[in-house]
Amino acid sequence: MPDLEAEDQKLVTLARSSRARVGAEEGAAVRDTDGRTYTAVTVDQPSFKLTAVQAAVAAALSSGAEGLEAAAVVTGDALVQEASVHAVRDVAKTAPIILADPNGDVVEVLR
């Protein structure tokens, strides 16, 4: 995989840290069009479930973000969940979605 720009690598680091801090299945981070970042982890409750990306997008939107520049998800899974892709694409059709493994190594970048 090509090297990420510094701001995109920061998203991977934030997602990885969030995941590790909580011991969650996934950690995610998104950057809005104003450069602010939002992090979240997987939410798995009896009444609702969110991927980490869905939760991070929700945090950004509920804070007034008008768009997204990029998203990153750190997980042991080999692919980004479809619900996560849809959450980003609902807000930003062309924002890259970076998939990284638990070590922070980039596996794939969806464009």
N, C-alpha and C positions, 0 to 999 in steps of 0.2 A: 504494500500500500504506500502511496505517496505520503510524505510528511505533511502534517496539518499545519495551518497557520497558527500563530500563538493564541489567538482568541478562541479558535476551535479546540486546540489542545487544552485550554483552560476549562472548556465545557466537559471534556472527558475527565479531567482531574476532579472537577466538582461532582460529577455524577458518580465517579468511583468512590469518592469520600463519603457521599451521602449513603450509598449502598453499604459501605463498610461500617459506618457509624451505627446504623440501625440493624445491620445484619439481614437486609432485605434481599429478595430475589433479584430485583433490578434497582438501579439508580439512574436518574436522568437529570439533565440540565438543558435549559433552553435559553437563548439570548434573544431579546426583543429588538425591535428596530431602533430603540434608543440606547442600546448597548447594555441594558440591565439584564442580569441573569437570575434565573429561578431554578431551584432544585426540588426534587421530590423522589420518593421511593414507591414501590408497589404498595397498593392499598388492597387488603383482602379481608373484608368484613362480611358478616353474614348478610347484611342488607345491600351492600354494593362492593364492586371490585373496580379498581383502576390500574392500568399499567402505570409505570413510573412516568412515562412520557405524557400520558393523559393527565396525570396529576400535576406535572410541571407546566403543561400548557394551560390547565385550569388556573393555576396560581398566577401565571403571567396575565391571562385575560382578566382575572378578578382584580388584578392590580392596575388595570387600565392599559395594558399593552395593546397596541393597534396592529402589530404584525410581528413576525418572527424572522430572524436572520438565519438561525441554525439550531439544531437539536442534537443531543448526544445521549446514548443509552449504553450503560455498562451492564452486561448480563452474561451468564454462562451459556445462554442459548445461542444457537448458531445463526439466528435471524431475528429481525425486528418484527414484533407482533403487528399484525394487520391493523389492529385498533390503534396502535401507536402511530403508524404511518398516516392513518386517516385523521387523527387528532392534529398532526402537524399540517397536513395538506388542507384541512379546513381553513387554516389561518394563513398559510404561506405555501403556495403551489410549488415553488422552486427551492425552498430552503433545504440545504443538505441535512440529512439525518445520518449521524455518525454512529456506527455500531462498534463497540469495543468490548474486549473480553475482560474478566475480572482483574487482569494485570494492567489494564489500560492500553493494551495493544489494539490498534485499529484493525478490525476484521473486514469492514465494508463501509462505503459511503454511498447512501442512496441519494440520488439527485432527481 
